[in-house]
């Protein structure tokens, strides 16, 4: 069975719907994270300029990876899966889980939180749902076929190919 390479142009016609929706999901997650960072500026303990700079630098790299997903490079898919689907998801849930384990009460939070704190919590939920949805979409059958159709050498740097 021969495999026909999918054009690496990232054109909408070449990229299957699950991959396009995954890109949309990842970008939604980034947008939720950006808005959350900005809303946190209204909280009593806002992020420092250094924390904001680091966060936005990470988002810039993430957006570049997400947009590269449309090229069909399997390495990009796995980088997103591990870095955002794994490490990123852990970073989203560790704070609320630690709070719950320390005896935090969701009911008390919901009744006593101010607007910005509720907005941050809602954005965190949107962020998490977007990440999980994008992650699942990247591994749907049509997405798998798209990434398998790319030549294996597409995941290797050009220097390796010249040897």
DRENPA-3360 file (N, C-alpha, C; in nm, 2 decimals, always signed):
BEGIN
1 = XXXXXXXX = +0.08/-0.12/+0.00/+0.00/+0.00/+0.00/+0.09/+0.12/+0.00 ~ +0.07/+0.21/-0.09/+0.15/+0.33/-0.10/+0.07/+0.45/-0.03 ~ +0.15/+0.54/+0.02/+0.09/+0.65/+0.09/+0.12/+0.77/+0.00 ~ +0.02/+0.85/-0.02/+0.03/+0.98/-0.10/+0.05/+1.09/+0.00 ~ +0.17/+1.16/-0.01/+0.19/+1.27/+0.09/+0.08/+1.38/+0.07 ~ +0.05/+1.43/+0.19/-0.05/+1.54/+0.19/+0.03/+1.67/+0.17 ~ -0.01/+1.76/+0.09/+0.06/+1.89/+0.07/+0.09/+1.96/+0.20 ~ +0.21/+2.00/+0.22/+0.25/+2.07/+0.34/+0.22/+2.21/+0.35;
9 = XXXXXXXX = +0.13/+2.26/+0.26/+0.10/+2.40/+0.25/+0.01/+2.45/+0.37 ~ -0.06/+2.35/+0.43/-0.15/+2.39/+0.54/-0.28/+2.45/+0.48 ~ -0.30/+2.44/+0.35/-0.42/+2.49/+0.30/-0.54/+2.42/+0.36 ~ -0.65/+2.50/+0.37/-0.77/+2.44/+0.43/-0.82/+2.32/+0.36 ~ -0.80/+2.31/+0.22/-0.85/+2.19/+0.15/-0.77/+2.07/+0.19 ~ -0.64/+2.08/+0.22/-0.56/+1.97/+0.25/-0.57/+1.92/+0.40 ~ -0.61/+2.01/+0.48/-0.62/+1.98/+0.63/-0.75/+1.93/+0.66 ~ -0.76/+1.81/+0.72/-0.89/+1.75/+0.76/-0.96/+1.83/+0.87;
17 = XXXXXXXX = -1.09/+1.82/+0.87/-1.18/+1.90/+0.97/-1.13/+1.88/+1.11 ~ -1.10/+1.75/+1.16/-1.06/+1.74/+1.30/-0.93/+1.82/+1.33 ~ -0.84/+1.83/+1.24/-0.72/+1.90/+1.26/-0.75/+2.05/+1.26 ~ -0.83/+2.10/+1.17/-0.87/+2.24/+1.17/-0.94/+2.28/+1.30 ~ -1.03/+2.19/+1.35/-1.10/+2.21/+1.47/-1.01/+2.21/+1.59 ~ -0.91/+2.12/+1.59/-0.81/+2.11/+1.69/-0.73/+2.24/+1.70 ~ -0.69/+2.30/+1.58/-0.62/+2.43/+1.58/-0.71/+2.53/+1.65 ~ -0.84/+2.53/+1.61/-0.93/+2.63/+1.67/-0.94/+2.61/+1.82;
25 = XXXXXXXX = -0.94/+2.48/+1.87/-0.94/+2.46/+2.01/-0.82/+2.51/+2.08 ~ -0.70/+2.48/+2.02/-0.58/+2.53/+2.09/-0.57/+2.68/+2.09 ~ -0.62/+2.74/+1.98/-0.62/+2.89/+1.98/-0.72/+2.95/+2.08 ~ -0.83/+2.87/+2.10/-0.93/+2.91/+2.21/-0.87/+2.90/+2.34 ~ -0.79/+2.80/+2.37/-0.72/+2.78/+2.50/-0.62/+2.89/+2.52 ~ -0.55/+2.93/+2.42/-0.45/+3.04/+2.43/-0.53/+3.17/+2.46 ~ -0.63/+3.19/+2.39/-0.71/+3.32/+2.41/-0.77/+3.32/+2.56 ~ -0.82/+3.21/+2.60/-0.87/+3.20/+2.74/-0.75/+3.23/+2.84;
33 = XXXXXXXX = -0.63/+3.18/+2.81/-0.52/+3.20/+2.90/-0.48/+3.35/+2.90 ~ -0.48/+3.41/+2.78/-0.44/+3.55/+2.77/-0.54/+3.64/+2.85 ~ -0.67/+3.61/+2.83/-0.77/+3.69/+2.90/-0.76/+3.67/+3.05 ~ -0.74/+3.54/+3.09/-0.72/+3.51/+3.23/-0.61/+3.59/+3.29 ~ -0.49/+3.60/+3.22/-0.38/+3.67/+3.27/-0.42/+3.82/+3.29 ~ -0.49/+3.87/+3.19/-0.53/+4.01/+3.20/-0.63/+4.04/+3.32 ~ -0.72/+3.95/+3.34/-0.82/+3.96/+3.44/-0.75/+3.95/+3.58 ~ -0.65/+3.86/+3.59/-0.57/+3.85/+3.71/-0.51/+3.98/+3.76;
41 = XXXXXXXX = -0.49/+4.07/+3.66/-0.44/+4.20/+3.70/-0.53/+4.28/+3.79 ~ -0.66/+4.24/+3.79/-0.76/+4.31/+3.88/-0.77/+4.24/+4.02 ~ -0.70/+4.13/+4.04/-0.71/+4.06/+4.17/-0.62/+4.13/+4.27 ~ -0.64/+4.10/+4.40/-0.55/+4.16/+4.50/-0.40/+4.12/+4.48 ~ -0.37/+4.01/+4.43/-0.23/+3.96/+4.41/-0.20/+3.94/+4.26 ~ -0.19/+4.05/+4.19/-0.17/+4.04/+4.04/-0.04/+3.98/+4.00 ~ -0.03/+3.92/+3.88/+0.10/+3.87/+3.84/+0.20/+3.98/+3.82 ~ +0.33/+3.95/+3.84/+0.44/+4.05/+3.82/+0.46/+4.07/+3.67;
49 = XXXXXXXX = +0.53/+4.18/+3.64/+0.56/+4.20/+3.49/+0.64/+4.08/+3.44 ~ +0.73/+4.03/+3.52/+0.81/+3.91/+3.48/+0.73/+3.79/+3.45 ~ +0.63/+3.76/+3.54/+0.54/+3.65/+3.52/+0.46/+3.67/+3.39 ~ +0.41/+3.79/+3.37/+0.33/+3.82/+3.25/+0.42/+3.80/+3.13 ~ +0.54/+3.85/+3.13/+0.63/+3.83/+3.01/+0.65/+3.69/+2.98 ~ +0.68/+3.61/+3.09/+0.70/+3.47/+3.07/+0.58/+3.40/+3.01 ~ +0.46/+3.43/+3.06/+0.34/+3.37/+3.02/+0.31/+3.40/+2.87 ~ +0.33/+3.53/+2.83/+0.31/+3.57/+2.69/+0.41/+3.51/+2.60;
57 = XXXXXXXX = +0.54/+3.50/+2.64/+0.64/+3.43/+2.56/+0.60/+3.29/+2.53 ~ +0.55/+3.22/+2.64/+0.50/+3.08/+2.62/+0.39/+3.08/+2.52 ~ +0.29/+3.17/+2.53/+0.18/+3.17/+2.44/+0.23/+3.20/+2.30 ~ +0.33/+3.28/+2.28/+0.38/+3.30/+2.14/+0.43/+3.17/+2.08 ~ +0.51/+3.10/+2.16/+0.56/+2.97/+2.11/+0.45/+2.87/+2.08 ~ +0.35/+2.87/+2.17/+0.24/+2.78/+2.16/+0.16/+2.81/+2.03 ~ +0.14/+2.94/+2.00/+0.07/+2.97/+1.88/+0.14/+2.93/+1.76 ~ +0.27/+2.95/+1.76/+0.36/+2.90/+1.65/+0.34/+2.75/+1.63;
65 = XXXXXXXX = +0.35/+2.67/+1.74/+0.33/+2.53/+1.73/+0.19/+2.49/+1.67 ~ +0.09/+2.56/+1.73/-0.05/+2.53/+1.69/-0.07/+2.56/+1.54 ~ -0.01/+2.67/+1.49/-0.03/+2.70/+1.35/+0.05/+2.60/+1.26 ~ +0.16/+2.55/+1.31/+0.24/+2.45/+1.24/+0.17/+2.31/+1.23 ~ +0.07/+2.29/+1.32/+0.00/+2.17/+1.32/-0.06/+2.14/+1.18 ~ -0.10/+2.25/+1.11/-0.17/+2.23/+0.98/-0.07/+2.18/+0.87 ~ +0.06/+2.17/+0.90/+0.15/+2.12/+0.80/+0.15/+1.97/+0.80 ~ +0.10/+1.91/+0.90/+0.09/+1.76/+0.90/+0.21/+1.70/+0.97;
73 = XXXXXXXX = +0.30/+1.78/+1.03/+0.42/+1.72/+1.09/+0.38/+1.66/+1.22 ~ +0.41/+1.53/+1.23/+0.37/+1.45/+1.35/+0.44/+1.50/+1.47 ~ +0.57/+1.54/+1.45/+0.64/+1.59/+1.57/+0.57/+1.71/+1.63 ~ +0.51/+1.80/+1.55/+0.43/+1.91/+1.61/+0.31/+1.86/+1.69 ~ +0.25/+1.76/+1.63/+0.13/+1.71/+1.70/+0.17/+1.65/+1.84 ~ +0.28/+1.57/+1.84/+0.33/+1.51/+1.97/+0.38/+1.62/+2.06 ~ +0.44/+1.72/+2.01/+0.49/+1.83/+2.10/+0.37/+1.90/+2.17 ~ +0.27/+1.92/+2.09/+0.15/+1.98/+2.15/+0.08/+1.89/+2.25;
81 = XXXXXXXX = +0.08/+1.76/+2.22/+0.01/+1.66/+2.31/+0.09/+1.65/+2.44 ~ +0.22/+1.65/+2.43/+0.30/+1.63/+2.56/+0.31/+1.77/+2.63 ~ +0.34/+1.87/+2.56/+0.36/+2.00/+2.63/+0.24/+2.06/+2.68 ~ +0.13/+2.07/+2.59/+0.01/+2.13/+2.63/-0.09/+2.04/+2.69 ~ -0.11/+1.92/+2.62/-0.20/+1.82/+2.67/-0.16/+1.76/+2.81 ~ -0.03/+1.75/+2.83/+0.02/+1.69/+2.95/+0.06/+1.80/+3.05 ~ +0.17/+1.86/+3.03/+0.23/+1.96/+3.12/+0.13/+2.08/+3.14 ~ +0.08/+2.13/+3.03/-0.01/+2.25/+3.03/-0.14/+2.21/+3.11;
89 = XXXXXXXX = -0.20/+2.10/+3.09/-0.32/+2.06/+3.16/-0.29/+2.05/+3.31 ~ -0.17/+1.99/+3.35/-0.13/+1.98/+3.49/-0.12/+2.12/+3.55 ~ -0.07/+2.21/+3.47/-0.05/+2.35/+3.53/-0.19/+2.42/+3.55 ~ -0.29/+2.38/+3.47/-0.42/+2.43/+3.48/-0.50/+2.38/+3.60 ~ -0.47/+2.25/+3.64/-0.55/+2.19/+3.74/-0.48/+2.18/+3.88 ~ -0.35/+2.20/+3.88/-0.28/+2.18/+4.01/-0.32/+2.29/+4.12 ~ -0.34/+2.41/+4.07/-0.38/+2.52/+4.17/-0.52/+2.49/+4.23 ~ -0.63/+2.46/+4.15/-0.76/+2.43/+4.21/-0.76/+2.30/+4.29;
97 = XXXXXXXX = -0.68/+2.20/+4.24/-0.68/+2.07/+4.31/-0.61/+2.09/+4.45 ~ -0.50/+2.17/+4.45/-0.43/+2.19/+4.58/-0.53/+2.27/+4.67 ~ -0.60/+2.36/+4.62/-0.70/+2.44/+4.70/-0.80/+2.34/+4.76 ~ -0.86/+2.25/+4.68/-0.96/+2.16/+4.72/-0.90/+2.07/+4.83 ~ -0.78/+2.02/+4.81/-0.72/+1.92/+4.90/-0.68/+1.99/+5.03 ~ -0.66/+2.13/+5.03/-0.64/+2.20/+5.15/-0.77/+2.24/+5.23 ~ -0.88/+2.19/+5.18/-1.01/+2.21/+5.24/-1.09/+2.32/+5.18 ~ -1.06/+2.37/+5.07/-1.14/+2.47/+5.00/-1.28/+2.42/+4.97;
105 = XXXXXXXX = -1.37/+2.51/+4.98/-1.51/+2.47/+4.95/-1.56/+2.54/+4.83 ~ -1.60/+2.46/+4.72/-1.65/+2.53/+4.60/-1.78/+2.61/+4.63 ~ -1.86/+2.56/+4.72/-1.99/+2.64/+4.75/-1.95/+2.77/+4.81 ~ -1.86/+2.77/+4.91/-1.82/+2.90/+4.97/-1.75/+2.99/+4.87 ~ -1.67/+2.94/+4.79/-1.60/+3.02/+4.68/-1.71/+3.09/+4.60 ~ -1.81/+3.01/+4.55/-1.91/+3.06/+4.46/-1.99/+3.17/+4.52 ~ -2.01/+3.16/+4.66/-2.10/+3.26/+4.72/-2.02/+3.38/+4.77 ~ -1.89/+3.37/+4.78/-1.81/+3.48/+4.84/-1.71/+3.55/+4.73;
113 = XXXXXXXX = -1.69/+3.48/+4.62/-1.60/+3.54/+4.52/-1.65/+3.66/+4.46 ~ -1.56/+3.75/+4.42/-1.60/+3.87/+4.35/-1.60/+3.84/+4.20 ~ -1.64/+3.94/+4.12/-1.65/+3.92/+3.97/-1.52/+3.87/+3.91 ~ -1.41/+3.94/+3.93/-1.29/+3.90/+3.86/-1.25/+3.75/+3.90 ~ -1.26/+3.71/+4.03/-1.23/+3.58/+4.07/-1.32/+3.48/+4.00 ~ -1.45/+3.51/+3.99/-1.54/+3.42/+3.92/-1.51/+3.41/+3.77 ~ -1.47/+3.52/+3.71/-1.43/+3.52/+3.57/-1.30/+3.44/+3.55 ~ -1.21/+3.45/+3.64/-1.08/+3.37/+3.63/-1.12/+3.22/+3.63;
121 = XXXXXXXX = -1.21/+3.18/+3.73/-1.25/+3.04/+3.74/-1.32/+3.00/+3.61 ~ -1.41/+3.08/+3.56/-1.48/+3.04/+3.43/-1.38/+3.03/+3.32 ~ -1.29/+3.12/+3.31/-1.19/+3.12/+3.20/-1.10/+2.99/+3.21 ~ -1.07/+2.95/+3.33/-0.99/+2.83/+3.36/-1.07/+2.71/+3.30 ~ -1.20/+2.71/+3.33/-1.28/+2.60/+3.28/-1.28/+2.60/+3.12 ~ -1.30/+2.71/+3.06/-1.30/+2.72/+2.92/-1.16/+2.68/+2.86 ~ -1.06/+2.72/+2.93/-0.92/+2.69/+2.89/-0.90/+2.53/+2.89 ~ -0.94/+2.47/+3.00/-0.93/+2.33/+3.02/-1.01/+2.25/+2.92;
129 = XXXXXXXX = -1.13/+2.29/+2.90/-1.22/+2.22/+2.80/-1.16/+2.24/+2.66 ~ -1.11/+2.35/+2.62/-1.05/+2.37/+2.49/-0.93/+2.29/+2.47 ~ -0.85/+2.28/+2.57/-0.73/+2.19/+2.56/-0.77/+2.04/+2.54 ~ -0.86/+2.00/+2.62/-0.90/+1.85/+2.62/-0.96/+1.82/+2.48 ~ -1.05/+1.92/+2.43/-1.11/+1.90/+2.31/-1.01/+1.90/+2.19 ~ -0.92/+1.99/+2.19/-0.81/+2.00/+2.09/-0.73/+1.88/+2.09 ~ -0.70/+1.83/+2.21/-0.61/+1.71/+2.22/-0.68/+1.59/+2.16 ~ -0.81/+1.57/+2.19/-0.88/+1.45/+2.14/-0.89/+1.47/+1.98;
137 = XXXXXXXX = -0.92/+1.59/+1.94/-0.94/+1.61/+1.79/-0.81/+1.57/+1.71 ~ -0.69/+1.60/+1.77/-0.57/+1.57/+1.70/-0.55/+1.43/+1.68 ~ -0.62/+1.34/+1.75/-0.60/+1.20/+1.74/-0.72/+1.12/+1.69 ~ -0.81/+1.19/+1.62/-0.92/+1.13/+1.56/-0.87/+1.06/+1.43 ~ -0.95/+0.96/+1.38/-0.90/+0.88/+1.27/-0.86/+0.96/+1.15 ~ -0.94/+1.06/+1.11/-0.90/+1.15/+0.99/-0.77/+1.23/+1.02 ~ -0.75/+1.27/+1.14/-0.63/+1.34/+1.18/-0.51/+1.24/+1.18 ~ -0.53/+1.12/+1.23/-0.43/+1.02/+1.23/-0.38/+1.00/+1.08;
145 = XXXXXXXX = -0.48/+0.98/+0.99/-0.45/+0.96/+0.85/-0.37/+1.07/+0.79 ~ -0.41/+1.19/+0.83/-0.34/+1.31/+0.78/-0.19/+1.32/+0.82 ~ -0.17/+1.29/+0.95/-0.03/+1.29/+1.00/+0.05/+1.17/+0.95 ~ -0.01/+1.06/+0.93/+0.06/+0.94/+0.87/+0.09/+0.96/+0.73 ~ +0.01/+1.04/+0.65/+0.03/+1.06/+0.51/+0.16/+1.14/+0.48 ~ +0.20/+1.22/+0.58/+0.32/+1.30/+0.56/+0.44/+1.21/+0.56 ~ +0.54/+1.23/+0.47/+0.66/+1.15/+0.47/+0.73/+1.15/+0.60 ~ +0.79/+1.04/+0.64/+0.86/+1.03/+0.77/+0.97/+1.14/+0.79;
153 = XXXXXXXX = +1.03/+1.17/+0.68/+1.14/+1.26/+0.68/+1.10/+1.41/+0.71 ~ +0.97/+1.43/+0.70/+0.92/+1.57/+0.73/+0.93/+1.60/+0.87 ~ +0.95/+1.50/+0.96/+0.97/+1.53/+1.10/+1.12/+1.55/+1.14 ~ +1.21/+1.53/+1.04/+1.35/+1.54/+1.07/+1.40/+1.68/+1.02 ~ +1.50/+1.73/+1.09/+1.56/+1.86/+1.05/+1.63/+1.84/+0.92 ~ +1.64/+1.95/+0.84/+1.71/+1.94/+0.71/+1.85/+1.89/+0.72 ~ +1.92/+1.92/+0.82/+2.06/+1.88/+0.84/+2.07/+1.73/+0.84 ~ +1.98/+1.66/+0.91/+1.98/+1.52/+0.91/+1.96/+1.46/+0.78;
161 = XXX = +1.88/+1.52/+0.69/+1.85/+1.47/+0.56/+1.96/+1.48/+0.47 ~ +2.06/+1.58/+0.49/+2.17/+1.60/+0.40/+2.28/+1.49/+0.42 ~ +2.28/+1.42/+0.53/+2.39/+1.33/+0.56/+2.39/+1.21/+0.46;
% end
